[in-house]
Amino acid sequence: MTSLLNQPAAKLITARPGSLTPLPPAAVPGVPTGFLRPYANERLNSRLSQPLPLGSWTPSWDVPIDPSIKPSGLLAYGASVLALGLSAYQLFVAKKGLVNQPTTGRDAELIPSANVFLIPDRYGRIAAFDLISAAPSETLSPAGGMETKRTYFHRRPDGVTIVASLDASASPHNPAPTIVTYLQVFNAAGQATASRDALNAPLYIAMHENFLVLARRGAVDFIDLSLNVQRRLEADMTPQGLSLDESGRCYLLCAAPNRQQLWIVSHTGEYSATPLPDGVTVFQRPPVVGYDHRIYLLALDRILCLAANGQIEWQYQAPGRVAGATVSPNGLLLAAIGDAVVVLNPGGEARTLCRVAGEQLMGSPILGSTGELYALSGRRLHCFVSG
């Protein structure tokens, strides 16, 4: 295996404050795709693939979730809904629970074109299962073992699969965890190109077209599918979350220095840095990036909206715990707050869409491929329909 950290970059750039070129609004997908992976897509920007209907929403159905999976999020396509948990997952097809299996990661991906979903199985393999029957299909065996966490993976339409993994170990003689990261690119035949690095902090990875973007303490690397570092931006920051927009521009939640900031970074090195307000600690997750390039950051009881240039536009004080959010092509933020699904317009005005009385929502509310709204609590999966 090679090392990414010790590999010289083809082009080394020092990140520098500067004005960012305004971007036109992103194109809306021609066909609704549902919600195919955590944070929506391989860029992790939490964009819904279809506009959010503006009318009322009514309950359609709900089913119990096994609380032992520790529910944390949802994926959906067609009649299939995958409930992800911190320790296991549960697949529902046409409202019926089919399987409940352990997982060794927090990532998953639905691939409708192949009618499968990918998920780390109990042995640490990336396993494929039928999206309707849950029948097993194929497996990939990335580096590491059963204790290795699969932190990010994505299968491209050409069959190439990218897998990022993390091993963290500590002992009485070495109480500080030793973190080993692996990054592997499997071709369609299952042959892998791999890297291994020992760090004291995790890597944050997202993908744009034919490049992986890797954020780590002090640098952002742009890496090709042969795991060659084509461009490296050196910057005084420690990443806590990464997402990309359709142009490959990076949105970094980071500590720089000793305070949470939102950095927007171009591939040429210009960046804007916005310190977050005193007293606000944002969840360490990928920033939500709208089609209009507004950015949304989630705290325990607050939502921050930043303009495309990084300036804070508004803050919303939530009446309950903020569990997650997604953003629609018509500029509406869909948020799970306490027991309610709330929509916020571009001006920060909030309206409750629906409630799950007596329950606490977990993870982000999402839209399925036919426009249904799914919300997850610690006890039940809820489906709502518009009109």
C-alpha positions as CSV (number, residue, x, y, z in Angstrom):
1,M,0.0,0.0,0.0
2,T,1.1,3.6,-0.7
3,S,0.9,6.6,1.6
4,L,-1.2,9.6,0.6
5,L,0.2,11.8,3.3
6,N,3.8,11.2,2.3
7,Q,3.1,11.4,-1.4
8,P,4.2,14.7,-3.0
9,A,1.4,16.6,-4.7
10,A,1.5,17.3,-8.5
11,K,0.6,20.9,-7.5
12,L,1.0,22.4,-4.1
13,I,-1.1,25.5,-3.2
14,T,-1.3,27.6,-0.1
15,A,-4.9,28.4,0.8
16,R,-5.5,32.2,0.8
17,P,-8.4,34.4,1.8
18,G,-10.0,35.9,-1.3
19,S,-13.3,36.5,-3.0
20,L,-15.0,33.5,-4.5
21,T,-16.5,33.6,-8.0
22,P,-20.3,33.5,-7.7
23,L,-21.9,30.3,-9.1
24,P,-25.1,30.0,-11.0
25,P,-27.9,27.9,-9.4
26,A,-27.3,24.2,-9.7
27,A,-29.3,22.2,-12.2
28,V,-32.2,20.1,-10.8
29,P,-32.1,16.4,-11.7
30,G,-34.4,15.6,-14.5
31,V,-35.8,12.5,-12.8
32,P,-36.4,12.2,-9.0
33,T,-33.9,9.7,-7.6
34,G,-35.2,9.3,-4.1
35,F,-32.6,9.5,-1.3
36,L,-29.8,7.0,-2.2
37,R,-27.2,7.5,0.5
38,P,-26.5,9.4,3.8
39,Y,-26.4,13.1,3.0
40,A,-28.1,12.3,-0.4
41,N,-25.2,11.8,-2.8
42,E,-21.4,11.2,-3.1
43,R,-20.8,15.0,-2.6
44,L,-22.6,14.7,0.8
45,N,-24.5,18.0,0.3
46,S,-27.9,16.8,1.5
47,R,-29.8,17.9,-1.7
48,L,-33.2,16.4,-2.4
49,S,-33.7,15.4,-6.0
50,Q,-37.1,17.1,-6.4
51,P,-38.9,20.2,-5.2
52,L,-40.8,20.0,-1.9
53,P,-44.6,20.4,-2.5
54,L,-45.9,23.5,-0.7
55,G,-49.3,22.1,0.4
56,S,-50.3,20.2,3.5
57,W,-49.0,16.7,4.4
58,T,-51.1,13.9,5.9
59,P,-50.0,10.6,7.5
60,S,-50.1,7.6,5.0
61,W,-48.6,4.8,7.1
62,D,-46.1,4.0,9.9
63,V,-44.4,0.8,11.0
64,P,-42.4,0.0,14.2
65,I,-38.6,0.1,14.1
66,D,-36.5,-2.2,16.2
67,P,-35.0,0.2,18.7
68,S,-31.9,-2.0,19.2
69,I,-30.5,-0.8,15.8
70,K,-30.2,2.7,17.4
71,P,-32.0,4.5,14.5
72,S,-30.0,7.3,12.9
73,G,-31.1,7.9,9.3
74,L,-33.1,6.8,6.2
75,L,-32.6,6.0,2.6
76,A,-35.4,5.4,0.1
77,Y,-36.2,4.4,-3.4
78,G,-39.5,3.1,-4.8
79,A,-41.1,0.8,-2.3
80,S,-37.8,0.2,-0.4
81,V,-36.8,2.1,2.7
82,L,-33.5,1.4,4.5
83,A,-33.4,2.5,8.1
84,L,-29.8,2.9,9.2
85,G,-28.7,2.6,12.8
86,L,-25.5,3.0,14.8
87,S,-25.2,-0.8,15.2
88,A,-27.5,-2.4,12.6
89,Y,-29.9,-1.7,9.7
90,Q,-33.5,-2.6,8.9
91,L,-34.9,-2.9,5.3
92,F,-38.6,-2.3,4.7
93,V,-40.3,-3.1,1.4
94,A,-43.9,-2.1,0.8
95,K,-44.2,-1.3,4.5
96,K,-43.0,-4.7,5.6
97,G,-39.8,-5.3,7.5
98,L,-37.6,-7.9,5.7
99,V,-34.3,-8.0,7.5
100,N,-32.5,-6.6,10.5
101,Q,-28.8,-7.1,10.4
102,P,-25.6,-5.8,12.1
103,T,-23.4,-3.4,10.2
104,T,-19.8,-2.3,10.7
105,G,-20.2,1.3,9.4
106,R,-22.5,4.2,9.1
107,D,-22.5,4.4,5.3
108,A,-24.8,2.7,2.8
109,E,-25.9,3.2,-0.8
110,L,-28.9,2.3,-2.9
111,I,-28.2,1.5,-6.5
112,P,-31.6,1.3,-8.3
113,S,-30.0,0.6,-11.7
114,A,-28.7,-2.7,-10.4
115,N,-31.6,-3.2,-7.9
116,V,-29.2,-3.6,-5.0
117,F,-28.1,-1.8,-1.8
118,L,-24.6,-1.8,-0.5
119,I,-23.8,-1.8,3.2
120,P,-20.9,-2.9,5.4
121,D,-21.9,-6.4,6.8
122,R,-21.0,-7.8,10.2
123,Y,-17.6,-9.1,8.8
124,G,-16.5,-5.7,7.6
125,R,-17.1,-6.5,3.9
126,I,-19.0,-4.2,1.5
127,A,-21.9,-6.5,0.7
128,A,-24.6,-6.1,-1.9
129,F,-28.2,-7.2,-1.3
130,D,-31.3,-7.2,-3.6
131,L,-33.3,-4.0,-3.0
132,I,-36.6,-5.9,-3.0
133,S,-35.9,-9.3,-1.6
134,A,-32.8,-8.6,0.5
135,A,-31.1,-11.7,-1.1
136,P,-27.3,-11.5,-0.9
137,S,-25.4,-10.8,-4.1
138,E,-21.7,-9.9,-4.1
139,T,-19.1,-8.8,-1.6
140,L,-15.9,-6.7,-1.6
141,S,-13.3,-7.3,1.2
142,P,-11.6,-4.0,1.9
143,A,-8.5,-3.7,4.1
144,G,-8.9,-4.3,7.8
145,G,-11.1,-6.7,9.7
146,M,-14.3,-6.9,11.7
147,E,-13.4,-4.0,13.9
148,T,-12.6,-1.7,11.0
149,K,-15.2,1.0,10.4
150,R,-16.2,1.7,6.8
151,T,-16.6,5.5,6.9
152,Y,-17.3,6.3,3.2
153,F,-17.9,4.4,0.1
154,H,-19.4,5.0,-3.4
155,R,-20.0,2.9,-6.4
156,R,-19.8,4.7,-9.7
157,P,-21.9,3.9,-12.8
158,D,-18.8,2.3,-14.4
159,G,-18.5,-0.2,-11.5
160,V,-15.6,1.4,-9.8
161,T,-16.1,1.4,-6.0
162,I,-14.3,3.7,-3.6
163,V,-14.0,2.6,0.1
164,A,-12.6,4.6,3.0
165,S,-12.0,2.8,6.3
166,L,-10.8,3.6,9.8
167,D,-9.2,1.6,12.5
168,A,-8.9,3.1,16.0
169,S,-7.1,1.3,18.8
170,A,-6.0,2.2,22.3
171,S,-4.4,0.3,25.2
172,P,-3.3,1.0,28.8
173,H,0.2,1.6,27.5
174,N,-1.1,3.9,24.7
175,P,-4.3,5.5,25.9
176,A,-4.5,8.0,23.0
177,P,-6.1,6.1,20.1
178,T,-3.9,5.2,17.1
179,I,-6.0,5.9,14.0
180,V,-5.1,4.1,10.8
181,T,-7.0,5.0,7.6
182,Y,-7.3,3.0,4.4
183,L,-8.5,4.4,1.1
184,Q,-9.1,1.8,-1.7
185,V,-10.4,2.1,-5.3
186,F,-11.7,-1.2,-6.6
187,N,-12.2,-1.6,-10.3
188,A,-15.2,-3.4,-11.8
189,A,-13.3,-6.7,-11.5
190,G,-12.7,-6.2,-7.8
191,Q,-9.0,-5.4,-8.0
192,A,-7.9,-2.7,-5.7
193,T,-5.5,0.2,-5.5
194,A,-4.9,1.1,-1.9
195,S,-3.3,3.5,0.6
196,R,-2.6,3.3,4.3
197,D,-1.8,6.1,6.7
198,A,-1.4,6.4,10.5
199,L,-2.9,9.5,11.9
200,N,-4.2,10.9,15.2
201,A,-7.3,12.4,13.5
202,P,-9.8,11.0,10.9
203,L,-10.0,11.9,7.3
204,Y,-13.1,13.5,5.7
205,I,-13.9,12.3,2.1
206,A,-16.3,13.2,-0.6
207,M,-16.3,12.7,-4.3
208,H,-16.7,15.0,-7.3
209,E,-16.8,13.4,-10.8
210,N,-13.4,11.6,-11.2
211,F,-11.7,13.0,-8.1
212,L,-11.8,12.3,-4.4
213,V,-11.6,15.3,-2.1
214,L,-9.8,14.4,1.1
215,A,-9.7,16.9,4.0
216,R,-7.3,16.3,6.9
217,R,-5.6,18.4,9.5
218,G,-3.6,21.1,7.6
219,A,-4.6,20.2,4.0
220,V,-7.2,19.4,1.4
221,D,-6.1,16.9,-1.2
222,F,-7.6,16.3,-4.7
223,I,-6.9,12.7,-5.6
224,D,-7.5,10.8,-8.9
225,L,-8.8,7.3,-9.1
226,S,-5.2,5.9,-9.2
227,L,-4.7,7.5,-5.7
228,N,-2.3,10.1,-7.0
229,V,-2.5,13.5,-5.3
230,Q,-3.0,16.0,-8.2
231,R,-3.5,19.1,-6.1
232,R,-2.9,19.9,-2.4
233,L,-4.2,23.0,-0.6
234,E,-2.3,23.6,2.6
235,A,-4.4,25.4,5.3
236,D,-4.3,26.0,9.0
237,M,-7.5,24.1,10.0
238,T,-8.7,20.9,11.4
239,P,-11.8,19.5,9.5
240,Q,-14.9,18.4,11.2
241,G,-17.2,18.0,8.2
242,L,-16.9,18.2,4.4
243,S,-19.4,18.5,1.5
244,L,-19.1,19.6,-2.1
245,D,-21.3,21.3,-4.6
246,E,-21.8,20.5,-8.3
247,S,-18.6,22.4,-9.2
248,G,-16.4,20.6,-6.7
249,R,-16.2,23.6,-4.4
250,C,-15.5,22.5,-0.8
251,Y,-17.6,23.4,2.2
252,L,-15.6,22.7,5.3
253,L,-16.8,22.8,8.9
254,C,-13.5,23.1,10.8
255,A,-11.6,24.4,13.8
256,A,-9.3,27.2,12.7
257,P,-7.8,28.1,15.2
258,N,-9.6,26.8,18.3
259,R,-13.0,28.0,17.1
260,Q,-15.5,26.5,14.8
261,Q,-15.6,28.1,11.3
262,L,-17.2,27.5,8.0
263,W,-14.7,27.6,5.1
264,I,-15.7,27.7,1.5
265,V,-12.7,26.7,-0.6
266,S,-12.2,26.8,-4.3
267,H,-9.9,24.3,-6.1
268,T,-7.5,27.2,-6.9
269,G,-7.0,28.0,-3.2
270,E,-9.2,31.0,-2.5
271,Y,-11.4,30.6,0.5
272,S,-13.8,32.5,2.7
273,A,-13.8,31.8,6.5
274,T,-16.8,32.6,8.7
275,P,-16.3,32.2,12.5
276,L,-19.5,30.7,14.0
277,P,-21.3,32.7,16.7
278,D,-20.1,32.5,20.3
279,G,-22.0,29.9,22.3
280,V,-23.0,27.9,19.2
281,T,-21.5,24.5,18.6
282,V,-22.4,22.9,15.3
283,F,-22.7,19.2,14.8
284,Q,-19.7,17.7,13.1
285,R,-21.3,16.6,9.9
286,P,-21.2,17.7,6.2
287,P,-22.7,21.2,5.7
288,V,-26.0,21.2,3.9
289,V,-25.5,23.1,0.5
290,G,-28.6,24.4,-1.3
291,Y,-29.0,24.5,-5.1
292,D,-28.7,28.3,-4.7
293,H,-25.4,27.6,-2.7
294,R,-26.8,28.8,0.6
295,I,-25.2,26.8,3.4
296,Y,-27.0,25.4,6.4
297,L,-25.3,24.3,9.7
298,L,-27.1,22.4,12.4
299,A,-26.6,22.8,16.2
300,L,-28.4,21.1,19.0
301,D,-31.2,23.7,19.1
302,R,-30.3,26.1,16.3
303,I,-30.0,26.3,12.5
304,L,-27.6,28.7,10.9
305,C,-28.0,29.9,7.3
306,L,-25.1,31.4,5.4
307,A,-25.1,33.1,2.0
308,A,-23.1,31.7,-0.9
309,N,-20.2,34.0,0.1
310,G,-20.1,32.6,3.7
311,Q,-21.8,35.5,5.5
312,I,-24.4,34.5,8.1
313,E,-27.9,35.5,6.9
314,W,-30.1,34.2,9.7
315,Q,-30.3,31.9,12.7
316,Y,-33.3,29.9,13.7
317,Q,-33.9,29.1,17.3
318,A,-35.5,25.7,17.3
319,P,-38.2,24.7,19.8
320,G,-36.6,21.2,20.2
321,R,-33.6,19.1,19.3
322,V,-32.5,19.5,15.7
323,A,-31.9,15.9,14.4
324,G,-31.1,16.5,10.7
325,A,-32.0,18.5,7.6
326,T,-32.2,18.3,3.8
327,V,-32.7,21.0,1.2
328,S,-34.9,21.0,-1.9
329,P,-34.4,22.5,-5.3
330,N,-37.0,25.2,-4.6
331,G,-34.9,26.5,-1.7
332,L,-36.7,25.0,1.2
333,L,-34.9,23.4,4.2
334,L,-36.6,20.3,5.5
335,A,-35.7,19.8,9.2
336,A,-36.4,17.3,11.9
337,I,-36.9,19.2,15.1
338,G,-38.2,17.5,18.3
339,D,-41.3,15.6,17.2
340,A,-42.0,17.7,14.1
341,V,-40.9,18.0,10.5
342,V,-40.4,21.7,9.9
343,V,-39.8,23.6,6.6
344,L,-37.8,26.8,6.6
345,N,-38.0,29.2,3.6
346,P,-35.0,31.2,2.3
347,G,-35.8,34.0,4.8
348,G,-35.7,31.7,7.8
349,E,-39.5,31.6,8.4
350,A,-40.6,28.2,9.7
351,R,-43.8,26.2,9.2
352,T,-44.6,22.8,10.7
353,L,-45.4,20.2,8.1
354,C,-46.3,17.2,10.3
355,R,-45.7,15.7,13.7
356,V,-45.1,12.3,15.3
357,A,-46.6,13.2,18.7
358,G,-44.8,11.7,21.7
359,E,-41.7,10.6,19.7
360,Q,-38.3,12.2,19.1
361,L,-37.2,12.3,15.4
362,M,-33.8,10.9,14.5
363,G,-31.8,11.8,11.4
364,S,-32.9,13.9,8.4
365,P,-36.4,13.9,6.9
366,I,-36.2,12.8,3.2
367,L,-38.3,12.5,0.1
368,G,-38.8,9.2,-1.7
369,S,-38.6,8.8,-5.5
370,T,-42.4,9.3,-5.8
371,G,-42.5,12.4,-3.6
372,E,-43.5,10.8,-0.3
373,L,-42.0,12.2,2.9
374,Y,-40.3,9.9,5.3
375,A,-39.4,10.6,9.0
376,L,-37.7,8.4,11.5
377,S,-38.1,8.3,15.2
378,G,-36.5,6.0,17.8
379,R,-39.5,3.7,17.6
380,R,-41.2,4.1,14.2
381,L,-40.8,4.8,10.5
382,H,-43.4,7.3,9.3
383,C,-44.6,8.1,5.8
384,F,-46.5,11.2,4.9
385,V,-48.1,12.3,1.5
386,S,-48.8,15.7,0.1
387,G,-52.3,17.0,-0.5
